[in-house]
Amino acid sequence: MLNADCKTLKVRLLKMEHDNDQVEIMCTSLVDSKKYLHKEFKELYHMSWGTEEAYKLFKSRIEVENFSGLTARSIYQDFHAKILMMTFCAILSYPIEEKVKVEYAKEKTENKFDQQINKTHALSVTKALLINKWCRIGEVNLFFFKAQMRRIALTI
């Protein structure tokens, strides 16, 4: 039985048929079918894929909800440390990702999807290398640290 305080939420279900004969049902709050046409949702779905993958990386690989402490300060620090690590990974892996795109575009492969780097592996390598370097940052001058960051970018 529904709580008396609950409000009704109108949604629209859309049946999406993909090229590989898979069928998905999408649920949206965009209920005006004249304003938001069914055919536009397939393109919107594909446009949001990068965001969905980033969210999966953030929740599953980075484990943003897994904190090392219980205080507000430790949660705040953990959250921002994870954001910083993802940012470093993105900065270091961007040139490699661009290089992969260019190389595979030249080959004109028959692959259905574009080649891309393994972001889980890139995060793992970035985390290990940054922790190793930051644990010894007192011993390392800034020039050496920058040189190491360039080396990290080449190994991702």
Secondary structure, DSSP 8 states (H G I E B T S, - for coil): ---TT------EEEEEE-TTS-EEEEEES---TTTS-HHHHHHHHHHTHHHHHHHHIIIIIS-TT--S-SSHHHHHHHHHHHHHHHHHHHHHHHHHHHHHHHHHHHHT---SS-----HHHHHHHHHHHHHHHHHTGGGS-HHHHHHHHHHHHHH-
